[in-house]
Structure formats: structure tokens, C-alpha cells
Amino acid sequence: MSLSFRDLISSLTALRLVSHVPVIAHVDLNSLGEIDGGGATFLSALMNRIDTIMMPVFTYRTMIIPATGPENNGIIYNHRKAPHTHSEFFNPGMPADLEMGEVAELLRREPGALRSNHPVFFFTSIGVDATLRAQSVSDPLAPLRVLAELEGWVLLAGSDHTRNFNLHLAEQMAGRKTFIRWALTPDRIVELPNTPGCSRGFNQFAPLVEKIARQVRIGEGLLSTIPLRPMLHLAYDLMQADPNALLCNDPGCLMCDSIRQQTSSD
Ligand SMILES: [Zn+2]
């Protein structure tokens, strides 16, 4: 049986989110099962319950890999000097990558939605403009820091922690290494310092966060909300106790490998 607008409203209500408290939402509709009217219904239910919503609408396709660059940067450089056939020029009207999900793209197109100005890690929001204004090319995670100052919450809708991008801010707070990447813009190639690493190990965080999260089953998946600031502190403490926490187990992961090298030399 597919989920209706009313089902969504009652589940979101059960999470006891306060309408004026800003929320960053990470939505994976595929994990929730069928919804009458799809992503549009989900977004109207969300906007019915919450006045101020922010979502990541990233565009990894603007990234380009140069022929050379800094050492130990979690990347294989493009030594063949092949043309940038797979990269697209950044433009402010670009849609979000498909893997960001349908709801993120629908929010971006919503009347009144604003977007930040980073060529890869851009966010869109209704009502939380201060978070967007804080972002710069060298400080991609600034919107999350402002959201934490505003006592914002994280909503994971059908998403696991591998999509909980906010944990990268805890990594930054813990002094974890970041990376340099590059984006193609119409004027030039822009260097992107402080690019966060890999999130494939973030599900290690799930058992820990349960004590501060509220969870509701819906359809085939789960909605969970977590207060952002306490979540960052939990993740920070975890990395203080184990500097390799939240890294993935893929032996071929250059970014996690590079962070392990840093922690073993400290
Ligand atoms: Zn990794």
C-alpha cells in the first residue's frame, strides 16, 4: 500500500519537530516505498510541518581532476591530460545531481528557495538564508555551522548516515584532514580547499546517535530526527576517543587511507 499525504503528516507530526526550528533534510525516497504523488507529496508534507528547511543540492559533475596537485590528497591525478569531457561548467541555475534525490531538486525549484554559491557543495533553503550566506568557496561547511548555532535539527528520511553530510563538520571540528578539489566555472578552474572526505563509514555512528534521535517507522523505511549540535558533539567525542572512527573499510579508499596516515603519524 502506498503512503498518502496524511500518512506523511502523521509520521512527521510524531517526530515532534517545532515548525520554526530550522531543519536540514536528507531524503532518500527509494527507501520509504511508494508515495502517492511521489517527491512532490513528500515536500508538501515537509513544508506543511516545518517553516525553515535546508537541503544539500550538490553538483559533483562540475569537479575536474587536474594533471598534478598536492601530495597525499586522496585522489589519482589525471596524468593522461585527457580533455574534461565529463565535467560541466558550473552555473548558478544547475540542478542537483540525481543522487541528491528528487526532493532536494524540488525544493531548489520551489518559489522563494534560495541557494548558496559554492560550485560543488551548494545548499538550498526556504527561510534559513543566514546559513547560505555564510558559505564561501574555502568554507563549504559554514552553512552547517550556522545551522548548529541556530539549534537546528537533522532529518534523515529513508537516508542512513552515509548521507548525513553534517558529520563532516564534526570531522572538521576534530581536526581531521580535508582535501583540495577543483571545479570548472566559465571563467576559470576554481580551487576548493577544505573539501570533506569519504562518508561511506558513517553508519558506524548509528548505534551511538540513537540516544538523542527520535525515530518513526514509515512505509518501508525510517524517519529520524537528531538535534544537530548534540550530534556534532557525540561524533567529535567519538573521534577524540578513536581518531579513525567513521572512516570506511574499503582498502582502496584513498581519502580514508590518507586520513589514517595522518592519524598514525600524530
Ligand atoms: Zn572511505
Residues whose N, C-alpha, C, O or C-beta is under 5 A from the ligand:
A	BS01	ZN	C198 R200 C248 C253 C256
